Amino acid sequence: MSTLQHVAIIMDGNGRWAKSRHLPRLAGHKAGAKAVERAIKAAQKNKISFLTLYAFSSENWSRPQEEIDGLMKLLSDSLIQYTQTAKKENIRLWVSGERDPLPAALLTQLDQSVQETAQNTGLTLNLALNYGARQEIIHAVNAAHAAGEKNLTPEMLRRYFYHPQLPDPELIIRTSGEERLSNFLLWQAAYSEFYFTPVLWPDFDEHEFEEALAAYAARQRRFGGI
């Protein structure tokens, strides 16, 4: 088995979880925040170096404003707790995505959390927030052009991604039974293994995380070879 450094998760199913319990959608997002805590602990336990979580996509702005406002408040509230945990447990926080149109107060909070954990050397938690893979590629191309780069190669373009030092994910997990990338890490997923589970994100726990790792361990990665 190849070394497993980076696990990325498309956290899907909060709304369906809430609907099945006749609860408002925000209740599903709050339950999903608890699942984030479990995923972080599972990644630490299994010595994963990088964990990327698809927290809010650039397409999610089309949701009802009330839900967006609730999500932003939940993220702000959760970030306080995650930052304190990160400082205690040597976790480094990164954020991938476009800053505009995220609320200014949230951006300040994110910047502070990133700065406060920058020297930590344990798990790197990368929040994909207002993230879209196509936007990241366009961002990189425009930045490379502005820097005067010519005859771009994949290696050159990578220098202009949100986090050039972030290794490609060996494993991408998606919950809730959907089987698509939804504009997530399109470039980086070129040789990723995929694990799809019907489990809704709020029900995802350490056991489910380790089931995905076991499925990955059973596969052979050839990268186009024999």
Summary of the structure (lengths in Angstrom):
residues: 226
radius of gyration: 17.4
end to end distance: 14.9
largest distance: 55.6
contacts: 699
relative contact order: 0.20
helix: 47%
strand: 15%
